[in-house]
């Protein structure tokens, strides 16, 4: 009898942030995280929220403080749609605001301070703690 090998799940990710440099950093770092696939990034929060609903990623990395609309509003806006999804994305706030962690909405899985996103290894460690991937 041949033993069946289990293939680790690859998680998908979308990022929404008004800072193009941070979005590029996240994309570059995620390329070095084997269990995570970066699908796309958006600096327009409304377009990003629409992408989350249509693409249905496993993880949403979301900034709170953006000029057009804040991340909390995005979470509120997509929350009813997330509830209808079989596997809604884990919403992870990536922000420099310390207050964001204290004011999390129930749909938010966790919080990462932008200052701590210093390397692929650091991002991998923080995401693993929040997501608990099957890798």
DAGI-V333770 format. One record per pair of residues at least 12 apart in sequence whose ideal C-beta (glycine too) atoms are under 8 Angstrom apart, sorted by the first residue. I is the first residue (numbers start at 1). J is the second residue. Records with the same first field share a line. If there is no record, write none. Layout:
I: J ; J
//
This chain:
8: 35 ; 133 ; 134 ; 135
9: 35 ; 133 ; 134 ; 135
10: 35 ; 36 ; 37
11: 35 ; 36 ; 37 ; 58 ; 59 ; 131 ; 133
12: 36 ; 37 ; 39 ; 55 ; 57 ; 58 ; 59
13: 30 ; 36 ; 37 ; 38 ; 39 ; 57 ; 58 ; 59 ; 60 ; 61
14: 39 ; 40 ; 41 ; 42 ; 48 ; 51 ; 52 ; 55 ; 57 ; 59 ; 60 ; 61 ; 89
15: 27 ; 38 ; 40 ; 41 ; 42 ; 48 ; 60 ; 61 ; 62 ; 94
16: 41 ; 42 ; 43 ; 45 ; 48 ; 49 ; 52 ; 60 ; 61 ; 62 ; 63 ; 66 ; 71 ; 74
17: 41 ; 43 ; 61 ; 62 ; 63 ; 66 ; 94
18: 43 ; 45 ; 63 ; 66 ; 67 ; 68
19: 43 ; 63
20: 43
22: 63 ; 94 ; 114 ; 117
23: 41 ; 43
25: 117
26: 38 ; 41 ; 61 ; 94 ; 117 ; 123
27: 41
28: 120
29: 117 ; 119 ; 120 ; 123 ; 124
30: 120 ; 123
31: 120
32: 120 ; 124
33: 120 ; 123 ; 124 ; 127
34: 135
35: 133 ; 135
36: 59 ; 124 ; 127 ; 133
39: 55 ; 57
40: 55
44: 68
45: 66 ; 68 ; 69 ; 71 ; 73 ; 74
46: 68 ; 69
48: 62 ; 74
49: 74 ; 77 ; 78
52: 78 ; 89
53: 78 ; 81
56: 85 ; 87 ; 89
57: 89
58: 87 ; 89 ; 90 ; 131
59: 89 ; 90 ; 92 ; 127 ; 131
60: 89 ; 90 ; 91 ; 92
61: 92 ; 94 ; 112
62: 74 ; 75 ; 91 ; 92 ; 93 ; 94
63: 93 ; 94 ; 95
64: 93 ; 95 ; 97 ; 100
65: 95 ; 96 ; 97
71: 93 ; 95 ; 100
72: 103 ; 105
75: 91 ; 105 ; 107 ; 108
76: 105
79: 105 ; 107
82: 107
88: 107
90: 109 ; 110 ; 130 ; 131
91: 107 ; 108 ; 109
92: 108 ; 109 ; 110 ; 111 ; 112 ; 127 ; 130 ; 131
93: 108 ; 110 ; 111 ; 112
94: 112 ; 114 ; 117
95: 111 ; 112 ; 113 ; 114
96: 113 ; 114 ; 115
98: 113
109: 130 ; 131
110: 129 ; 130
112: 126 ; 127 ; 130
//
